[in-house]
């Protein structure tokens, strides 16, 4: 009996690891033999998820809204004859498969799920940190001919999509099941901060530092009177309106740029934001859809710009006002669930994480797969840990 149970748990861990590995395939492995079979593994995962839905006939309203958004994104892309294959597969089927795969595995065993995801991303981050030390000038040359920004997990601007899942799942696991943060988890914070210090990645370093300071010193009921989800949302909306949407000739933004900015980090963004806004006005209702990199670069007027470098602006550019509203609905459903979870410390920390991620998203249009992945995990956590567990669809 014990052997059978251990075997089932091992298969379960393997399922999660395979799902995560091919969903967050390290950039440095793209030229290896594994990359040749990446699409087949993803297709196999998608088929497995499809049959899971048919068999269990159970999903969450969250996933239905994600499917609605991705379908609308495909419609927008087809309408403008954009990158249809990418909208259908890379930003369609694969994201749906990942989100529903998270649902099925999380629902089976929350404790083991959180620990497996934490250790999986921890391992990748540690390997990446070693390559950072061994190859200070970079591991390989990318398609632009640049070497010094690329390591095991790819370009350093993308490291955060591996680091945040590890930090969040580790925090949820340890706070719920042990009520303390062990040295190994604190070591993860150290190597994550060192990674961004070495690469001088200002956005990620500042965001990670603020989150760490909040957990250590401000995660109290008294602080929550000032630092809460309402204040985070208000601050981010105000920042977006005054500094991003109205970035042209903004003296305060120019001052910040001159003090801490590098061209690609802040200065270049004002031009990108201005051009993105122009194209948003042009297709404000359904957006421009998904486009090839060279098309986006030409439209945004900056040689390294393959996105609007602001998450909200990027969503408006690609899916318009309607797409933005559709994707906002599951986010607010998650926030409503968050108010009801039974651990106050965790609730405050997750609110802070949302606020900080939104702040970081003012300067980066983070990968949609990463955003939906991390918030699907958080949504599942709120569903399983709130005082009332209503809200599931059969």
C-alpha positions, 0 to 999 in steps of 0.5 A, spaced: 500 500 500 505 504 501 509 502 495 503 504 491 502 511 494 509 513 493 509 511 486 503 515 485 506 521 488 512 520 484 508 520 478 504 526 480 511 530 481 513 528 474 507 530 471 508 537 474 515 537 473 514 536 465 508 541 465 513 546 468 519 544 464 516 545 457 512 551 459 518 555 461 523 551 457 530 555 458 532 559 453 539 556 453 537 549 451 533 551 445 539 549 440 539 542 444 536 536 442 530 537 447 528 543 443 526 539 437 521 535 441 519 541 445 512 542 440 511 534 441 511 534 448 507 541 448 502 537 443 502 531 448 500 535 454 495 539 450 491 533 448 492 530 456 489 536 458 483 536 453 481 529 455 482 531 462 476 536 461 472 531 458 473 526 463 472 530 469 467 536 466 470 540 472 473 547 471 473 554 474 470 560 472 477 563 472 479 558 466 473 560 462 474 567 462 482 566 460 479 562 454 474 567 453 480 572 453 485 568 449 479 567 444 478 574 443 485 575 442 485 570 436 479 574 433 483 580 434 489 577 430 485 574 425 482 581 424 488 584 422 492 578 419 497 578 424 501 572 427 495 567 427 499 561 428 502 564 435 495 567 437 493 560 436 498 556 439 503 559 443 499 564 446 493 560 445 492 552 446 499 552 450 497 557 455 490 554 456 493 547 457 498 550 462 492 554 466 488 547 466 494 543 468 495 547 474 488 546 476 488 539 475 495 538 479 493 543 484 486 540 486 489 533 487 495 535 493 496 542 494 502 541 499 506 537 494 504 542 488 507 548 492 513 544 494 514 541 487 513 548 483 518 551 489 523 546 488 523 546 480 524 553 479 529 554 485 533 549 481 533 553 475 534 559 478 540 556 482 543 553 475 542 560 472 546 563 478 552 559 477 552 560 469 552 568 471 558 567 475 562 562 470 560 566 464 560 573 466 560 575 459 554 571 457 553 564 455 551 564 448 549 569 442 542 571 441 539 572 434 541 580 435 548 578 436 548 580 443 552 575 448 553 579 455 545 578 457 544 571 455 545 565 461 542 559 462 535 562 463 536 566 457 536 574 457 536 577 464 530 581 463 526 575 463 529 572 470 523 574 474 518 570 470 522 564 474 524 567 480 517 570 482 514 563 482 519 560 486 518 566 491 511 566 491 510 558 492 515 557 497 512 563 501 505 559 501 508 553 502 512 554 508 508 559 511 502 555 511 505 548 513 511 550 517 509 557 519 516 559 518 521 561 513 527 556 513 535 558 511 534 555 504 528 560 502 532 566 505 538 563 500 533 563 494 532 571 496 540 572 496 541 569 490 535 572 486 537 579 489 545 578 487 543 576 480 539 583 479 545 586 482 550 583 478 546 585 471 544 591 474 536 590 472 533 596 476 526 594 475 527 587 478 532 589 483 527 594 486 521 590 486 524 584 489 527 589 494 520 592 496 517 585 496 522 583 501 522 589 506 514 589 506 515 581 508 520 583 513 517 589 516 511 591 514 506 585 514 502 587 520 495 589 521 497 596 523 501 597 516 495 594 512 491 600 514 496 604 509 499 598 505 493 595 502 490 592 495 486 599 494 492 603 495 496 599 491 491 599 485 490 607 486 497 608 486 498 604 480 492 607 476 495 614 478 502 612 475 499 609 469 495 615 467 500 621 469 507 618 467 505 613 462 499 615 458 501 622 459 509 621 458 510 626 453 514 632 456 513 630 463 518 633 467 518 629 473 519 622 469 525 626 465 528 627 472 527 620 474 530 618 467 536 622 468 537 620 475 536 612 475 535 610 467 539 607 462 536 608 455 533 601 454 530 601 461 527 608 462 529 613 456 527 609 450 520 607 454 517 614 453 518 614 445 515 607 445 509 609 450 508 615 445 508 610 439 504 605 442 498 610 444 498 612 437 496 605 435 492 604 441 487 610 438 487 607 431 484 600 434 482 602 440 476 597 441 479 590 439 487 592 438 492 590 433 492 583 435 499 579 436 504 581 430 511 579 428 517 582 432 519 586 426 512 589 425 512 591 432 519 594 432 517 598 426 510 601 429 514 602 436 520 606 433 525 602 437 530 597 435 529 593 441 522 594 442 518 587 441 512 590 446 510 596 449 514 596 455 508 597 460 503 591 461 497 595 461 499 599 455 501 592 451 494 589 453 491 595 450 495 595 444 494 588 442 487 586 445 484 593 445 479 596 450 474 590 450 480 585 451 483 589 457 476 589 460 475 581 459 482 580 462 481 584 468 474 580 470 478 574 473 483 579 476 478 582 480 475 575 482 481 573 484 482 579 489 475 578 491 477 571 493 483 574 496 479 578 502 476 571 504 482 567 505 483 564 512 491 567 514 491 574 514 499 574 514 499 571 507 493 575 505 497 581 506 503 579 503 499 577 496 496 583 496 503 587 496 505 582 491 500 584 486 501 591 488 509 590 486 508 586 480 503 591 477 508 597 479 514 593 475 509 592 470 509 599 469 516 598 466 515 591 463 510 588 459 511 581 462 510 575 458 502 573 458 504 566 460 507 568 466 502 573 468 496 567 467 501 562 470 502 565 477 495 568 478 492 561 476 496 558 482 494 564 487 487 563 484 487 556 486 490 558 493 484 563 494 479 557 492 482 552 497 484 556 503 478 561 504 473 561 509 467 559 504 469 554 498 463 556 494 465 559 487 467 552 483 463 550 477 461 543 475 
